[in-house]
Amino acid sequence: MSFLYSSWALNYVIFCITILFLLYKYFTRQFDYWNKRGVYTSKPVPFFGNVFDVVIFKRNLSEHIKKLYDETDEPYFGIFVFDKPVLVLKSPKLIKDILIKDFHMFCDRSLADGSHNKTISNFVFFQKNPKWNLTRKKLTSFFTSSMSKAFFTNIELINQKFIEHLENISEPVDAKAIAGHFSTEMIARCFFATDPRCFEKEPSKFRHCVHRIFQFSVRNGLIQTFYFLKPSLIKLFKLNFLETSVMEYFHKIFLEAMECRKDYDGKPVNAVDVVNHLKKKHNGEFPDQYLYISNTMFLLVAGHETTSSAIGYALYELAVNPDIQEKLRNSVQDNYKTYEGLTYEGVQKNNYLDMVINETLRKYGLLPVLDRDALADYQFEGTDLVIEKGTAVYIPYFAMFRDPKYFPNPLKFNPERFADNTFNSDGYTFFPFGEGPRACIGKRLGLLAIAACVSNVVLKFNIEKCEATPDAIEFEPKSLALQSKDGLKIKLIARE
C-alpha cells in the first residue's frame, strides 16, 4: 500500500514539474526575440518579462520605463511585457515618423479595446482602426471653437466658486485634492450639465463616484495596468476599466440631464445640449446617443486626471519656487489689465503662463507611455530594424521628458527652457498630449482649464510651503497615472 502511495506521489510530483517546465518554456519562448534582432534589452523575468516590479507595485510604470530607458544610449530598446515583445523608442525622429509620417501604419493602440462591454468599447481612446476615426469625427461636436468658448464661460463661474471656497480654508491644503475638486466641478458642468457640489462639505454622489474611479486600490491598480500591459487577461476575464455601478450612474445622470434640458433651444453650452441638438436634428432617432454618452464618461476619466494633476503639480512647484511664482503673478496681472479680466482670449496669450504649464507637463508627464501597434511589417528609416505586424511600440512620455539630453537638469523646474519654443525642431521631444491624428481630442479644453485655474489662484493667493510640503516627491506605485504618494501639501495665503 505504501508503495502504491509513494508511486502516486512521485508521479504527481513529476506531473507538476512537467507542467511548470512547459509553462516556463511557453512564457519564455519569445525572450530571445530582441537579441536575434540586435536590439538592446534588459534580462526579463520568467512569466513577467520586464514588468515584474510594476505588477507587484514596487514601482509605477512611468519610473520603471525610465529606469530601463536610462540603461542604453541606443535610439530604441526592447522590453517584454509579460511574454510580449515591445519596442521602446528614444529617437525624436523615429517618434515623429510613427506619429506623423507613417501614422497610417501605427494608428491602433496596443491596449485592450474593452469589446466585452458596450460602454467601454465606445471609448475612443481604446478603439481600433477604423472605428476610432469615425468616433473621433463625431466627438468633434464637443470641441468646436464655439463650444470651447461656452465651456470657458462655465470655467469662469467655477473659478469664482473655487476661489470663494479656498478663501474659507485657513489650514494647509493638498494641491492635488483641491485641483481635483475644480476638475470634477468643471467636467460635471461642461459634460453632464449637473452640479456636483464639489465645494461643499458633504460630498455628492457625483463626486463620490469620481473618487471611486481614482482611489488607490489593488483592484483599480491591477485592472487599469492590465488594460495597458496585458489585454488578453482583460478579454479572458471580461474585466471592466470602470466599475459597472459607476458607469450606470454616469449614464443615468446624463439621461436625466437630457430630459431636463430637452426644451432648451439656445446655443449649446454643454455636452448634454450638443447631444439633445443632434437628437432633434435626427427627429428623435439618434443611434449614436449611447456612443456620445459613453465618451462623456471617458472624457471624465481622461480630463479629470490630467487637469487635476497638472494644476496640483503646478501649484506645488509655485510654492517651492517663489521667484517663479512672483514672475507668473506679474505676468497674470499684466494680462488681466490688457484683457480686462480673465478672458477666453487672454489666457491663451500669456506666454509665461504657457511656459509654466509646459514645464509642469514636462516634469510630470501624466501617462507612462504612448502606445501603438504596427499594422504591417515596418522598417525604421535609417536602421536595419524591421518589426513584424502586431508588434507594440511604446513612446515614453515621462522618461523622455526627463532625459538630460533634451532637457538639461531635468529635475529642476525651469519654465525658461520653453522660452524659445524650439523643443520639437528636430523630431519630437515634448508632446504631452500626443501628436498627429490621434492626439488628445480635449487638449484645448484641458489647457484652458489649467491656465484659468492657475491664473486665478496665483492672482488671489500667495502660495507657500508648509511643514508637510514634500521636498522631493515619491510617486505612488499603485497608480497608473503619476501621483504623489504623500500628497502635495501647500498653504494658501489670501492676498489683499
C-alpha positions in Angstrom: 0.0 0.0 0.0 2.8 2.4 1.0 4.5 1.5 -2.3 1.4 2.5 -4.3 1.0 5.7 -2.4 4.7 6.7 -2.9 4.4 5.8 -6.6 1.4 8.0 -6.9 3.1 10.9 -5.1 6.2 10.6 -7.3 4.0 10.6 -10.4 2.2 13.7 -9.1 5.4 15.5 -8.4 6.8 14.6 -11.9 3.5 15.8 -13.4 3.7 19.1 -11.6 7.3 19.7 -12.5 6.5 18.9 -16.2 3.6 21.3 -16.2 5.7 24.1 -14.6 8.5 23.4 -17.1 6.1 23.6 -20.0 4.6 26.8 -18.7 8.1 28.2 -18.2 9.1 27.3 -21.8 5.8 28.8 -23.1 6.1 32.1 -21.3 9.8 32.5 -22.1 9.6 31.3 -25.7 10.0 34.9 -27.0 12.8 36.0 -24.7 15.4 35.8 -27.4 13.3 38.0 -29.8 15.2 41.2 -29.4 18.6 39.6 -29.1 18.1 38.0 -32.5 17.4 41.4 -34.0 20.4 43.1 -32.4 18.2 45.3 -30.1 19.3 46.0 -26.6 17.1 44.6 -23.9 17.3 44.1 -20.1 17.2 40.5 -18.8 13.5 39.5 -18.4 11.9 37.7 -15.5 10.1 34.4 -16.4 6.3 34.9 -16.7 6.6 38.7 -16.2 9.2 39.8 -18.7 10.4 43.3 -17.8 7.3 44.5 -15.8 7.6 42.4 -12.6 8.3 45.4 -10.4 5.2 47.1 -11.9 2.9 44.1 -11.3 3.9 43.8 -7.6 3.5 47.6 -7.2 7.2 48.1 -6.3 7.5 50.9 -8.9 5.0 52.7 -11.1 5.2 52.2 -14.8 6.5 55.7 -15.6 9.5 55.3 -13.3 10.1 51.7 -14.4 10.2 52.6 -18.0 12.6 55.5 -17.1 14.9 53.0 -15.3 15.0 50.8 -18.4 15.4 53.9 -20.7 18.5 55.0 -18.9 20.3 51.7 -19.4 21.2 52.4 -23.1 22.0 55.2 -25.4 20.6 53.4 -28.5 17.7 55.1 -30.4 15.4 52.3 -29.2 15.4 49.3 -26.9 13.3 46.2 -26.4 11.3 45.0 -23.4 9.0 42.2 -22.7 5.6 43.0 -21.3 5.0 39.5 -19.7 5.8 37.4 -22.8 5.1 40.1 -25.5 8.0 41.9 -27.2 7.6 45.7 -27.2 9.9 48.2 -28.8 10.5 51.5 -26.8 11.6 54.4 -28.9 14.1 57.1 -27.8 14.9 58.8 -31.1 12.8 62.0 -31.6 12.9 61.5 -35.4 11.6 57.9 -35.2 8.9 59.1 -32.8 7.8 61.7 -35.3 7.8 59.1 -38.1 5.5 56.9 -36.0 3.1 59.7 -35.1 3.0 61.7 -38.3 4.8 60.4 -41.5 3.8 56.7 -41.1 0.8 57.2 -38.8 -1.3 55.1 -41.2 0.8 52.1 -40.1 0.5 52.9 -36.4 -3.0 54.2 -35.8 -4.0 51.5 -33.4 -3.2 51.4 -29.7 -1.9 48.2 -28.2 -4.1 48.3 -25.1 -7.3 46.3 -24.5 -10.3 47.5 -26.5 -12.9 46.5 -23.9 -15.0 44.8 -26.6 -16.8 42.7 -23.9 -18.5 45.9 -22.6 -20.8 48.2 -24.6 -19.8 51.3 -22.8 -16.0 50.8 -22.7 -15.9 49.6 -26.3 -17.2 53.0 -27.3 -14.3 54.8 -25.6 -12.4 56.5 -28.4 -9.1 56.0 -26.6 -9.5 52.2 -26.7 -10.9 51.8 -30.2 -9.1 50.2 -33.1 -8.9 51.3 -36.7 -11.2 52.3 -38.4 -13.7 52.7 -35.6 -11.6 55.2 -33.6 -11.6 57.6 -36.5 -15.3 57.5 -37.0 -15.9 58.1 -33.3 -13.4 60.9 -33.1 -15.0 62.8 -36.0 -18.4 62.6 -34.2 -16.8 63.8 -30.9 -15.5 67.0 -32.6 -19.0 68.3 -31.9 -17.9 68.7 -28.3 -14.8 70.6 -29.2 -15.6 73.3 -31.7 -14.5 76.9 -31.2 -18.0 77.9 -30.1 -18.2 75.0 -27.6 -14.7 75.9 -26.2 -16.0 79.4 -25.6 -19.2 78.1 -24.0 -17.1 75.7 -21.8 -14.9 78.7 -20.8 -18.0 80.5 -19.5 -18.6 77.5 -17.2 -14.9 77.6 -16.2 -15.2 81.3 -15.2 -18.2 80.6 -12.9 -16.4 77.6 -11.4 -13.3 79.7 -10.8 -15.3 82.2 -8.8 -16.8 79.4 -6.6 -13.3 77.8 -6.3 -11.7 81.0 -5.0 -14.5 81.6 -2.5 -14.1 78.0 -1.3 -10.3 78.5 -0.8 -10.7 81.8 1.0 -12.6 79.9 3.7 -9.8 77.5 4.4 -7.1 78.5 6.8 -5.1 75.3 7.2 -2.8 73.8 4.6 -4.4 72.1 1.7 -3.5 69.2 -0.7 -2.9 70.9 -4.1 -3.9 67.7 -5.9 -7.1 67.3 -3.9 -8.3 70.9 -4.4 -7.4 70.7 -8.0 -9.5 67.5 -8.2 -12.5 69.4 -6.8 -12.0 72.1 -9.5 -11.6 69.5 -12.2 -14.7 67.4 -11.1 -16.8 70.6 -11.0 -15.7 71.6 -14.5 -16.3 68.2 -16.1 -19.7 67.8 -14.3 -21.0 71.1 -15.6 -19.4 71.0 -19.1 -20.2 67.4 -19.9 -23.0 66.3 -17.6 -24.8 69.6 -17.1 -25.1 68.9 -13.4 -23.9 70.5 -10.2 -21.6 68.1 -8.3 -21.3 70.4 -5.2 -17.6 69.9 -5.0 -17.1 72.9 -2.8 -19.5 71.8 -0.1 -18.6 69.8 3.0 -20.8 66.8 2.2 -19.6 65.0 -1.0 -22.3 64.5 -3.7 -22.9 61.2 -5.4 -21.2 62.5 -8.5 -18.1 63.4 -6.5 -18.2 60.1 -4.7 -18.3 58.1 -8.0 -15.4 60.1 -9.4 -13.4 59.3 -6.2 -14.1 55.6 -6.7 -12.6 55.7 -10.2 -9.3 57.2 -9.0 -8.9 56.0 -5.5 -5.8 53.8 -4.9 -6.7 50.2 -4.6 -5.4 46.8 -5.7 -8.5 46.4 -7.9 -8.1 49.7 -9.8 -4.3 49.4 -9.9 -4.2 45.9 -11.4 -7.1 46.2 -13.9 -6.1 49.6 -15.2 -2.5 48.4 -15.6 -3.6 45.2 -17.3 -5.6 47.3 -19.8 -2.3 48.7 -20.9 0.1 45.7 -20.3 -2.0 42.5 -20.7 -5.0 43.0 -22.9 -5.5 39.2 -23.2 -6.4 39.0 -19.5 -9.0 41.8 -19.9 -10.6 39.9 -22.7 -10.4 36.5 -21.0 -11.9 37.6 -17.7 -14.1 40.4 -19.1 -12.6 43.0 -16.7 -14.1 46.5 -16.8 -11.9 49.6 -16.7 -14.6 51.2 -14.6 -16.9 49.6 -12.1 -20.3 48.7 -13.6 -22.2 50.6 -10.9 -20.1 53.8 -11.6 -20.8 53.5 -15.4 -24.5 53.0 -14.7 -24.6 56.1 -12.5 -23.0 58.4 -15.0 -25.2 57.1 -17.8 -28.3 57.7 -15.7 -27.4 61.3 -14.8 -26.6 62.1 -18.4 -30.0 60.9 -19.5 -31.7 62.8 -16.7 -29.8 66.0 -17.8 -31.0 65.4 -21.3 -34.6 65.2 -20.1 -34.2 68.3 -18.0 -32.8 70.4 -20.9 -34.7 68.9 -23.8 -36.7 72.2 -24.3 -33.6 74.4 -24.3 -33.4 75.9 -27.8 -30.4 78.2 -27.4 -26.8 77.6 -28.5 -25.3 74.6 -26.8 -23.4 75.4 -23.6 -22.5 71.8 -22.5 -22.3 68.3 -24.0 -25.8 67.5 -23.0 -27.1 70.3 -25.2 -25.0 69.0 -28.1 -26.5 65.5 -27.8 -30.0 66.9 -27.5 -29.4 69.1 -30.5 -28.2 66.1 -32.6 -31.1 64.1 -31.4 -33.6 66.8 -32.6 -31.7 67.0 -35.9 -32.4 63.3 -36.4 -36.1 63.7 -35.4 -35.5 61.8 -32.1 -34.0 58.8 -33.8 -30.3 59.0 -32.8 -28.5 55.7 -32.7 -25.2 57.4 -31.8 -26.6 58.7 -28.5 -25.1 55.8 -26.5 -21.7 56.4 -28.1 -21.7 60.1 -27.1 -22.8 59.3 -23.5 -20.1 56.6 -23.2 -17.4 59.1 -24.3 -18.5 61.7 -21.8 -17.5 59.1 -19.2 -14.2 58.6 -20.9 -13.6 62.3 -21.1 -14.4 62.5 -17.4 -11.7 59.8 -16.7 -9.1 61.4 -19.0 -9.9 65.0 -18.4 -10.2 64.8 -14.6 -6.9 63.2 -14.0 -4.8 65.2 -16.5 -6.3 68.5 -15.5 -6.2 68.0 -11.7 -2.7 66.6 -11.8 -1.3 69.4 -13.9 -2.9 72.0 -11.7 -1.8 70.3 -8.5 1.8 69.9 -9.6 1.9 73.5 -10.9 0.7 74.9 -7.5 3.2 72.7 -5.7 6.1 74.0 -7.9 5.0 77.6 -7.5 5.1 77.0 -3.7 8.6 75.7 -3.7 9.8 78.2 -6.3 8.6 81.7 -5.1 10.6 83.6 -7.7 8.8 81.8 -10.5 5.5 82.4 -8.6 6.1 86.1 -8.5 7.1 86.3 -12.1 4.0 84.4 -13.1 1.8 86.7 -10.9 3.2 89.8 -12.6 2.5 88.2 -16.0 -1.1 87.3 -15.0 -1.7 90.8 -13.6 -0.5 92.4 -16.9 -2.7 90.0 -18.8 -5.7 90.9 -16.7 -5.1 94.6 -17.3 -4.7 94.1 -21.1 -7.8 91.9 -21.5 -9.8 93.4 -18.6 -10.1 90.3 -16.5 -10.0 86.5 -17.0 -11.0 86.1 -20.7 -11.0 83.3 -23.2 -8.6 85.2 -25.4 -6.4 86.4 -22.6 -5.5 83.1 -21.0 -4.3 81.8 -24.4 -2.0 84.8 -24.9 0.1 84.7 -21.7 3.5 83.4 -22.8 4.9 83.0 -19.3 1.8 81.1 -18.2 2.2 78.8 -21.1 5.8 78.2 -20.2 4.9 77.3 -16.6 2.2 74.9 -17.8 4.5 73.3 -20.3 7.2 72.8 -17.7 4.7 71.2 -15.3 3.6 68.8 -18.1 7.2 68.1 -18.9 8.4 67.3 -15.3 5.3 65.4 -14.5 4.4 63.5 -17.7 1.0 62.3 -16.8 1.0 59.0 -18.6 3.8 56.5 -18.7 3.8 55.8 -22.4 2.1 56.5 -25.7 1.4 53.1 -27.2 1.0 52.0 -30.9 0.6 48.7 -32.7 2.3 48.1 -36.1 -0.4 47.3 -38.7 2.1 45.8 -41.0 5.8 44.8 -41.1 7.8 48.0 -40.8 11.4 49.1 -41.2 12.6 52.1 -39.2 14.1 54.7 -41.5 17.9 54.8 -41.3 18.2 51.5 -39.5 18.2 47.8 -40.3 15.5 47.1 -37.8 12.2 45.6 -39.1 9.4 44.9 -36.7 6.6 42.5 -37.6 2.9 43.2 -37.9 1.3 43.4 -34.5 4.4 44.4 -32.6 3.7 47.1 -30.0 5.7 50.3 -29.9 6.0 52.5 -26.8 6.8 56.2 -26.8 7.9 57.0 -23.2 6.5 60.4 -22.1 8.0 60.5 -18.6 11.4 59.1 -19.5 11.9 61.3 -22.5 10.7 64.4 -20.7 13.3 63.8 -18.0 16.1 63.0 -20.4 19.0 65.5 -19.8 20.0 65.2 -23.5 16.8 67.1 -24.4 16.1 68.9 -21.1 19.3 69.7 -19.2 19.0 69.4 -15.4 15.6 67.7 -15.8 14.6 67.6 -12.1 14.8 71.4 -11.9 11.6 73.3 -12.5 12.6 75.8 -15.1 9.9 77.4 -17.3 12.5 79.3 -19.2 13.5 76.2 -21.1 10.3 76.8 -23.2 11.0 80.4 -23.9 12.2 80.0 -27.5 9.7 77.3 -28.5 12.3 75.2 -30.3 12.0 71.9 -28.4 10.4 70.0 -31.3 12.6 71.4 -34.1 14.3 68.1 -34.9 11.7 65.4 -34.2 9.5 65.1 -31.1 10.9 65.5 -27.6 7.9 67.2 -26.0 4.4 66.1 -26.7 2.3 65.9 -23.5 -1.0 65.4 -25.4 0.4 63.2 -28.1 0.8 64.4 -31.7 -0.7 63.6 -35.0 -4.3 62.5 -36.0 -4.7 60.6 -32.7 -3.5 63.4 -30.4 -5.7 64.2 -27.3 -9.0 65.5 -28.6 -9.6 67.5 -25.4 -6.2 69.3 -25.4 -7.5 72.8 -25.9 -10.1 72.5 -23.2 -7.6 71.0 -20.8 -5.1 73.8 -21.3 -7.8 76.4 -21.0 -8.9 74.9 -17.6 -5.4 74.6 -16.3 -4.5 78.1 -17.4 -7.6 79.7 -15.9 -7.3 77.9 -12.6 -3.6 78.6 -12.1 -4.0 82.2 -13.1 -6.8 82.8 -10.6 -5.1 81.1 -7.7 -1.8 82.9 -8.2 -3.6 86.2 -8.5 -5.7 85.8 -5.4 -3.2 83.9 -3.1 0.4 83.7 -2.1 1.3 80.0 -2.5 3.6 78.9 0.2 5.3 75.8 1.6 4.2 74.3 4.9 5.7 71.7 7.2 4.1 68.9 5.3 5.3 70.1 1.8 7.5 67.4 0.4 11.0 68.4 -0.7 11.1 65.5 -3.1 8.1 63.8 -4.5 7.8 60.0 -4.1 5.3 58.6 -6.6 2.5 56.2 -5.8 3.5 52.7 -7.2 -0.2 51.5 -7.4 -1.3 54.3 -9.7 -1.0 54.2 -13.5 -1.0 58.0 -13.6 1.7 59.9 -11.9 0.5 60.6 -8.3 2.4 61.8 -5.3 2.4 59.1 -2.6 2.4 61.6 0.3 0.2 64.3 -1.2 1.1 67.8 -2.2 0.5 69.9 0.9 0.8 73.7 0.4 -0.5 76.8 2.2 -2.6 79.5 0.5 -2.5 83.0 2.0 -5.1 85.4 0.6 -3.7 88.5 -0.9 -5.0 91.9 -0.1 
